[in-house]
């Protein structure tokens, strides 16, 4: 029997790459995200015959998240894995110039959205038989080593680290494992500026930064996802080898 996964932010980038990797490994996958057309593009790229479900979802809305899990259970019967991936970033501008709305959008999506998905995952995983499951939160290397002009994003990802630890602790008694992957410079639209026009460094310079393949990120998530129930990767960092991360800050 296939294990059942939910991937948020599955319409592009890391979410799409991870969803495809899970499907190739034999998972059934619910593709969640705000843009229906992007989710359908992901579904069109899956291996023929792979079990998928598309559920347009706004992770900032509790009812939308509740429907995501309800439809997944109705369709597949259970939830074994949640990849908490949906996320956004604010413009790279001085923090005093950020609007309240820009701050809220990042926090509501990256942090509150992740919490709402964790909450629903707990409700399902505690009650299903066999009990339990696994949650993987998409953090960031910015959680501990931020870039200039990244206050909302860094704050949200730093908070994800605390959420991951709390969920890992609270999930023990219910056979729910929780881990976090911190990714540096994957080849996504978000990282395109860094690899083409350059990224602002702490010393004020602009530097072109190396990126890594989305396939390598997906392989790392798959490693975490396929650990046996008695083992857990609590934190994993995967990054472009030559990016200026070690030594920055």
Secondary structure, 3 states (H helix, E strand, C coil): CCCEEEECCCCCHHHHHHHHHHHHCCCEEEEEECCHHHHHHHHHCCCCCCCEEEEECCCCCHHHHHHHHHHHHHHHCCCCEEEECCCCCCCCCCHHHCCHHHHHHHHHHHHHHHHHHHHHHHHHHHHCCCCCEEEEEECCHHHCCCCCCCHHHHHHHHHHHHHHHHHHHHHHHHCEEEEEEEEECECCCCCHHHHHCCEECCCCCEECCCCECHHHHHHHHHHHHCCCCCCCCCEEEEECCCCCCCCCC
